Amino acid sequence: MPKSATISVVGPIGTFTSIQNGKPVKTVGMQLVDLMSQITRLPEDTKEITVRVGGMGGSVPVAKLMRDALKQLQPRIAVTTAQVDDIASAHTIIFSAGSKRKAAKGVNPETQRPYGFLVHNPWIGNTSGDADALAAESADLKITEEELVAIYQEDTGIAKEAIAPLMKVESVFGADQAVD
């Protein structure tokens, strides 16, 4: 019987600063090193893992590295991603890494709404600078947006022409829609 294990990517991803009540607040969430620590502690005979995923996002670069780490395990280790909370923003990148994806059914007890998935174009909070600096940030955002569309296309098989408009309008999906 194949050896299976469970690891988790739950809560904020990476380190970022947001504005709360008009003041900058630094959040230190799960880092790539935390995921790698879980992976390296897996028994050598592990053949399949379930990655518990849930959270409202965080750092896209860190989420992309986490996705890459999970993808590199395959096909040696089968990776199933399982939704354990609402999944938004950068968490969708990690959730899409599974060769099998399991969406949570039912109602989230905290929100009293069905569990959901949120995709949107990337954005940057707390940025400042002159026109040149902001133009460079904008160009970087466009590159990140294109990378996200490519990731979702690769992992879901959905055409980029269908994905990009959904991201642009900040779309929320139910469990059945997200897995399909």
N, C-alpha and C positions, 0 to 999 in steps of 0.2 A: 504494500500500500504506500502511495507516495506520501512523503513527509510534507505537511503544510504548516504555515505559520501566519501570524498576523502582525502587521506594523501599522503605524498611524501617522497621518499628516492632518492634524486637527488644530484649529486656532490660527492666528496670524502667521503669515509667511514672510520671513526676512525682517529687515530693520527699516523702518520708515518713520517719518514725522508727519503728523496730521494736526489740524487745527481743531481744538475743542474749547468751546466757550471763549473764542477769540485768542487762545494761547496755543503755542506749539507744544505738542505732546509726542515724545519719542516712544515708539513701540518696538520692542525686541521680541520677535516671534521665532518660530521654528526656522532653523538654518539648514543649509545643505548638509553640514557636518552632523546634524541631529538625525537626518534621514540615513546618512551613510553609516552612522553608528548602529542604527537598528538593522540595517542590511548586513553589516559585517558580523553582527552577533547571531545571524541565522545559522542553524546547524548546517554542516556541509552537505547533508543529504536532503536538504529542502528542495522540493520539486515544484511547489506552488505557494504563493503568498497572496493574502488578501490585504490590501492597503485601505484602511479606514480613512475616508476623506470627508472633511467638513470644515467650513469656515467662510468668512466673507472676503478673503483675498489677502493682498499684500504685495510683495515685490515680484513683479513679472520675471526679472532675470533669475531670481532664486527659484521660482516655480519652474522655469524652463530647465534649469539645471537638475532639479528634482525629477522632472519628467524624463530627461535624458538618462538619469541614473536608473530609473525604473525600466525604461525601454532597453537598456543595455543588459538587463537581467534576462530578457526574453531572447530566444526560446528556451534557454537552459532552465529557467524558472518561469512557470506560468504566473502571470500577474493579473489578479482580479482587483478592480477598484470598487469599493463599496461606500455609498453615501451614508453618512451617519448624522448629518445635520444639513442645513441649507448649504449650498455650494455656490459661491460667487467669485467672479473676477479671476484672480490668479489660481484659485483652487480648481477651476474648471480645467486648467492646463494639466494639472496632476491627475484629476479624475479621468481625463481622456487617454491617459497613458496605458490603462488596462487593456489587455487583449479581450477581457470580459469586463463589463461594467454593470454594476447592480445599483439601481436607484432605490432610495428609501420609499416605502409605501406609507400611506396614512398621513396623519397630521402632526406637524411639529408642535410639541407641547408648549414651547415658548411663544410661538407666534399665533397658534391656533389656526394656521393655514397649512395646506398641503406642502410637503417639502418641495423646494424649488431649486432651480439653477439659473444663475444670472450671468449673461455675457454682455460685454460692452467694450467700446474702444478704450484703449489705455489712456490714462490722463496722469498729470503730475500736479500734486498739491505743493503748496509752499515754495513756489519758484519765483525768482526775481532776477532782474538784470536788465541790461540795455536791449535795444532792438536786435542786435546781433546775437546776444546770448539767448534771447527768447526764440529767435528764428532757428538757432541750432537745436534748442529743446524741441521745437515743433517738428523739425526734420527727424530727430531721433524718435519722437512719438509715432510718426508715420511709418518708420522702419519697423518699430515694435508692432504696430497694428498689422502690417503686412506679414510679419513673422507669426503672429497669432492666427491670422486667417489660414496660413499655410499649415500650422499645427492642427487646427481643427479639421481642415480638409483631409490631411493625412490620416488622422485618427478616426474620423467619422465617415469618410468617403463622400461627404456633402460638398457640392461645388462651391468654390470661393465666391461665385456670383450670388449664391444664396446666403452664405455666412456673413459677408461684409455688411449687408443692410441690417441684419439682425443685431450685429455688434453696434452699429451706428445709433440705433434707437434704444439701446439698453434693454434687451429682451429677457423676460423671465419665462422659463419653461417648467412644466410639471414633469414628474418622474418619467412617464411614458414618452413624452415628447423628447426629453433629453437623451434617453437611451436609444431611441429610434433615430 
